[in-house]
Amino acid sequence: GENVEQHPSTLSVQEGDSAVIKCTYSDSASNYFPWYKQELGKRPQLIIDIRSNVGEKKDQRIAVTLNKTAKHFSLHITETQPEDSAVYFCAATQGAQKLVFGQGTRLTINP
Amino acid sequence: GAVVSQHPSWVICKSGTSVKIECRSLDFQATTMFWYRQFPKQSLMLMATSNEGSKATYEQGVEKDKFLINHASLTLSTLTVTSAHPEDSSFYICSASRHSGNTEAFFGQGTRLTVV
């Protein structure tokens, strides 16, 4: 089955700097890669996703890149703000919405 | 976006009792819903796939007799934790998608279960 590895487990950046979180997956059949943001005690919220027919996607300060050959994808947050502080999860699936999550990254934005 | 509602948001129960958690899709029909479990500071682990009108599919290592799943309608799936023990204490969360295939999964608000 699918296995998703996520790094780093914790990340601390200065406000205004960029943050990058990386994930690798094992199943070459996976074709949908969402990223979720989860605040303490709350439900995960989708922040961006990418499908395997696309190499990069951007939405304002957030971007995701996908390298199918290497089986890795990354989340990039630019101009970070204190409200970006949360736990971020990557996930992979091959179409059944059966998401396999990475271990999560606790992002802290220091003012 | 689509709304998935989960109830209750938190519950405390005594060891040996059973607890039922409901997951509803409020503005769409969901033939498939998913149940996850999340321990503190850890990731979401898929427990089972809930299939409307048929048996749930459980992930390896998840006891189907302990975690009973019923998906009796297109908008409701229930997870019952039977004979709960303190080690069952966790955050349980469901998800559903509006359409099949690679579309956004919407999560319920989660249920924090504490077994005392």
Interface residues (C-beta under 8 A of the other chain):
Chain A: N31 Y32 P34 G41 K42 R43 P44 Q45 L46 D49 R51 F89 T93 G95 A96 Q97 K98 L99 V100 F101 G102 Q103 G104 R106
Chain B: T32 F34 K41 Q42 S43 L44 M45 L46 T49 I93 S95 S97 S100 G101 N102 T103 E104 A105 F107 G108 Q109 G110 R112
